[in-house]
Amino acid sequence: MLTPDDPRLSGGITSFRLKGRESVAVAKELLERHKIFTVHRTGVAAGPCVRVTPGIFNSADDLQKLVQALKEMAGA
């Protein structure tokens, strides 16, 4: 996770990388296979990442769906 540890700087937007996976492919799989929209980004401190931006309209179930998809994709 690429969100700062400082609680004054935290928010709903975060970025991540899956070890051994290209960010473009991760974002594409999340959308096509799991119907979860994310954004591939470049230029973050150590290179490409995937940005997740949940909104007020997203439910806890939506976030759990993302967590489960990422666990599956990471082989956990």
TISE-412227 format. One line per field, with one value per residue: residue number from 1; residue in one letter; z, x, y negated of N, C-alpha, C, CB in turn. Coordinates in pm, 1 decimal, decimal comma. Glycine has a CB too. Layout:
BEGIN
num [NUM ...]
residuo [A ...]
n_zz [Z ...]
n_xx [X ...]
n_yy [Y ...]
ca_zz [Z ...]
ca_xx [X ...]
ca_yy [Y ...]
c_zz [Z ...]
c_xx [X ...]
c_yy [Y ...]
cb_zz [Z ...]
cb_xx [X ...]
cb_yy [Y ...]
//
This chain:
BEGIN
num [1 2 3 4 5 6 7 8 9 10 11 12 13 14 15 16 17 18 19 20 21 22 23 24 25 26 27 28 29 30 31 32 33 34 35 36 37 38 39 40 41 42 43 44 45 46 47 48 49 50 51 52 53 54 55 56 57 58 59 60 61 62 63 64 65 66 67 68 69 70 71 72 73 74 75 76]
residuo [M L T P D D P R L S G G I T S F R L K G R E S V A V A K E L L E R H K I F T V H R T G V A A G P C V R V T P G I F N S A D D L Q K L V Q A L K E M A G A]
n_zz [0,0 -73,7 62,3 287,5 624,4 818,5 999,7 944,3 677,1 550,4 350,2 135,7 -105,0 -238,9 -339,5 -489,7 -540,3 -692,2 -620,4 -869,2 -1071,3 -1347,6 -1336,8 -1524,6 -1623,5 -1388,4 -1325,9 -1555,2 -1530,7 -1289,4 -1371,8 -1598,1 -1514,6 -1251,6 -1240,0 -1120,4 -1100,6 -1141,6 -1155,0 -1357,0 -1281,1 -1341,4 -1243,0 -965,0 -667,5 -681,5 -932,3 -1163,1 -1055,7 -914,4 -870,9 -629,0 -569,0 -361,8 -318,9 -150,0 -216,7 -236,4 -92,3 211,6 132,2 -134,3 -100,5 28,3 -179,6 -349,1 -188,2 -171,1 -442,5 -488,0 -312,9 -432,1 -681,4 -598,3 -516,3 -261,9]
n_xx [84,5 46,6 -34,9 17,1 147,8 91,5 -181,7 -301,5 -273,7 -413,7 -668,1 -950,1 -842,0 -605,2 -302,0 -150,2 68,1 102,6 319,8 532,8 349,2 233,3 113,5 -72,8 -185,6 -299,5 -498,3 -656,7 -741,7 -884,6 -1100,8 -1211,1 -1248,6 -1345,9 -1513,4 -1438,3 -1350,5 -1046,1 -751,3 -470,0 -157,7 127,4 457,2 455,1 650,5 815,8 759,8 513,2 170,4 -143,8 -434,9 -687,3 -1002,3 -1233,1 -1573,8 -1831,4 -2056,9 -1983,7 -2009,9 -1944,9 -1938,6 -1859,1 -1592,7 -1494,7 -1517,1 -1317,5 -1089,1 -1097,4 -1065,1 -805,9 -657,2 -693,9 -572,1 -313,6 -241,1 -288,7]
n_yy [117,4 -222,9 -448,2 -719,5 -672,0 -858,3 -974,0 -1218,9 -1246,0 -1050,4 -891,5 -815,8 -742,9 -527,1 -364,1 -76,2 205,9 525,7 774,3 891,8 857,3 666,5 335,3 234,4 471,4 571,3 377,3 409,2 678,9 663,1 505,1 643,4 912,4 900,8 685,9 445,1 118,0 -42,3 -249,9 -261,9 -395,6 -605,6 -714,1 -740,7 -740,3 -494,0 -390,9 -241,9 -189,8 -78,8 -262,1 -300,1 -428,6 -453,1 -558,8 -751,0 -616,7 -353,5 -33,0 157,5 419,1 390,8 311,4 537,3 717,7 620,5 666,7 948,1 1015,0 914,7 1074,4 1322,9 1275,1 1230,1 1474,1 1557,6]
ca_zz [0,0 -89,4 138,0 400,8 758,2 898,5 993,3 887,7 532,8 496,4 285,5 64,6 -222,1 -211,3 -452,7 -450,1 -640,8 -661,6 -653,1 -984,7 -1166,5 -1404,8 -1292,8 -1632,7 -1625,9 -1266,5 -1345,0 -1659,0 -1474,7 -1191,5 -1443,2 -1685,8 -1445,8 -1124,2 -1255,7 -1024,1 -1173,4 -1080,1 -1252,6 -1364,5 -1270,9 -1352,5 -1181,0 -819,5 -625,4 -727,4 -1058,3 -1185,8 -949,6 -938,0 -774,7 -591,6 -515,2 -322,8 -291,5 -46,1 -268,2 -227,1 32,9 272,0 47,1 -250,7 -58,1 53,2 -311,9 -393,5 -106,6 -212,2 -577,1 -476,0 -250,2 -535,9 -782,1 -537,1 -484,2 -116,1]
ca_xx [0,0 128,2 -93,1 103,4 113,5 46,1 -327,6 -344,7 -258,5 -484,6 -794,6 -1010,9 -763,0 -478,9 -239,6 -83,7 132,0 108,2 453,4 542,0 241,6 234,5 -3,0 -172,0 -253,3 -380,5 -616,9 -738,5 -805,6 -985,7 -1218,5 -1271,8 -1285,7 -1414,6 -1599,8 -1391,8 -1279,7 -929,3 -676,3 -324,7 -87,3 273,4 524,0 461,3 790,5 893,6 709,6 370,0 87,6 -287,4 -501,7 -824,0 -1065,9 -1371,7 -1654,9 -1934,8 -2157,7 -1935,2 -2047,2 -1843,7 -1933,4 -1776,8 -1452,6 -1460,1 -1500,8 -1183,9 -991,0 -1099,4 -1006,2 -661,7 -601,4 -694,0 -472,8 -180,7 -214,6 -300,2]
ca_yy [0,0 -341,5 -558,7 -756,0 -623,1 -972,4 -980,2 -1346,6 -1238,7 -935,1 -919,8 -705,2 -707,6 -460,5 -296,7 47,1 290,8 668,2 821,7 978,8 829,9 532,0 258,1 227,8 600,8 582,1 292,8 471,5 797,8 620,9 457,6 743,3 1035,9 877,7 566,8 344,3 13,2 -104,6 -329,1 -241,7 -524,1 -603,7 -827,5 -737,1 -731,2 -379,0 -338,9 -223,0 -133,5 -81,0 -349,9 -267,2 -548,4 -427,2 -676,7 -739,9 -524,3 -215,8 33,4 244,2 538,0 355,4 314,0 677,0 777,9 580,4 739,3 1088,5 1022,1 895,1 1195,4 1425,5 1237,9 1240,1 1613,8 1578,5]
c_zz [0,0 -18,0 257,4 533,4 847,2 887,6 937,3 735,2 470,5 434,8 215,1 -56,4 -175,8 -338,8 -401,5 -570,5 -595,3 -710,6 -770,5 -1090,7 -1218,2 -1370,7 -1399,2 -1635,2 -1503,4 -1282,0 -1447,4 -1605,3 -1372,8 -1260,9 -1519,0 -1611,3 -1322,5 -1127,4 -1150,7 -1100,9 -1087,8 -1189,9 -1243,3 -1363,6 -1291,4 -1274,1 -1029,8 -782,0 -683,4 -853,5 -1063,1 -1067,0 -995,6 -829,2 -754,9 -524,0 -476,9 -289,6 -184,4 -86,9 -263,8 -90,9 89,1 189,6 -78,5 -215,6 -28,8 -78,4 -368,1 -318,5 -150,4 -349,8 -569,0 -411,7 -354,3 -638,1 -728,1 -500,2 -337,1 -82,0]
c_xx [88,5 70,4 -3,5 54,5 56,8 -106,5 -380,4 -341,9 -335,0 -617,2 -846,5 -932,3 -636,0 -427,0 -166,8 -15,3 118,3 242,7 448,8 435,9 254,2 104,1 -111,6 -253,5 -343,1 -509,3 -711,6 -812,3 -912,4 -1113,5 -1287,8 -1322,8 -1372,7 -1509,7 -1569,1 -1307,9 -1167,3 -856,7 -528,3 -259,0 62,1 329,6 522,1 604,7 870,2 835,7 559,5 299,0 -57,5 -350,4 -645,7 -883,6 -1210,3 -1444,2 -1758,1 -2041,9 -2112,8 -1969,6 -1928,7 -1829,5 -1850,1 -1628,5 -1406,2 -1438,5 -1361,9 -1076,4 -983,5 -1036,4 -854,5 -592,9 -590,0 -583,6 -330,4 -145,6 -222,0 -416,5]
c_yy [-122,9 -463,5 -589,9 -698,6 -733,6 -984,9 -1112,9 -1344,6 -1121,8 -978,1 -796,4 -660,2 -637,4 -396,7 -173,0 109,7 434,7 718,3 918,9 956,0 687,4 461,7 249,1 357,5 619,3 502,0 355,0 593,8 762,7 577,1 570,8 866,6 1012,6 758,6 460,3 243,6 -44,7 -180,9 -294,3 -379,3 -503,0 -720,7 -833,5 -699,9 -614,3 -315,7 -318,1 -158,4 -134,6 -166,9 -304,0 -389,2 -518,2 -556,4 -647,6 -638,1 -378,3 -158,3 112,0 371,8 512,2 363,2 456,5 751,1 744,6 658,5 885,2 1106,0 1008,3 1015,1 1306,9 1399,4 1250,2 1384,1 1644,5 1668,5]
cb_zz [121,1 -234,8 184,6 412,0 824,2 851,7 1130,8 939,6 498,1 605,9 187,4 23,1 -307,6 -99,9 -528,4 -387,4 -662,1 -727,9 -531,3 -940,5 -1101,2 -1558,5 -1253,1 -1770,7 -1633,1 -1143,1 -1390,0 -1778,5 -1410,9 -1104,1 -1539,6 -1789,7 -1405,8 -1015,3 -1246,4 -905,8 -1216,2 -1011,3 -1229,7 -1493,3 -1133,4 -1501,4 -1231,2 -758,8 -479,0 -617,8 -1087,9 -1308,9 -816,4 -939,2 -822,2 -498,2 -617,3 -203,2 -418,4 -19,5 -409,8 -251,7 10,7 418,9 8,1 -301,4 65,7 135,8 -408,5 -373,2 43,7 -212,7 -668,9 -395,1 -130,2 -605,6 -830,3 -412,8 -534,6 -43,6]
cb_xx [-95,8 145,3 -237,7 112,6 236,1 116,1 -384,9 -256,6 -112,9 -508,0 -780,2 -1147,3 -729,4 -495,0 -141,8 -183,9 282,7 -11,0 517,9 535,5 102,8 255,5 39,8 -102,5 -150,5 -301,1 -575,7 -651,7 -702,1 -932,1 -1179,9 -1172,4 -1161,6 -1313,3 -1748,0 -1309,2 -1377,0 -835,1 -698,2 -283,7 -113,9 319,2 465,1 356,5 795,2 901,6 776,0 348,7 104,6 -348,2 -497,7 -829,9 -1060,0 -1376,9 -1723,5 -1999,8 -2193,1 -1782,9 -2168,2 -1880,3 -2075,2 -1812,2 -1432,9 -1569,8 -1612,1 -1163,4 -1027,3 -1242,9 -1065,4 -632,7 -689,9 -830,5 -497,8 -173,4 -81,6 -316,0]
cb_yy [-0,2 -371,7 -524,7 -906,8 -562,0 -1104,5 -957,6 -1459,4 -1227,9 -830,1 -1035,0 -742,2 -833,4 -355,0 -391,8 145,9 252,2 747,6 888,2 1117,6 852,0 536,8 119,1 203,9 714,0 532,7 151,0 510,9 887,4 506,7 346,2 785,7 1110,5 857,1 606,9 409,3 -98,0 2,1 -481,1 -159,4 -591,2 -609,7 -948,4 -635,0 -722,2 -275,3 -211,7 -138,6 -212,9 63,9 -497,6 -141,6 -663,8 -332,4 -725,2 -878,1 -561,7 -209,1 127,3 278,0 581,9 213,6 226,0 746,0 728,3 429,2 730,2 1142,1 911,7 770,0 1241,8 1431,0 1095,3 1151,8 1652,5 1445,3]
//
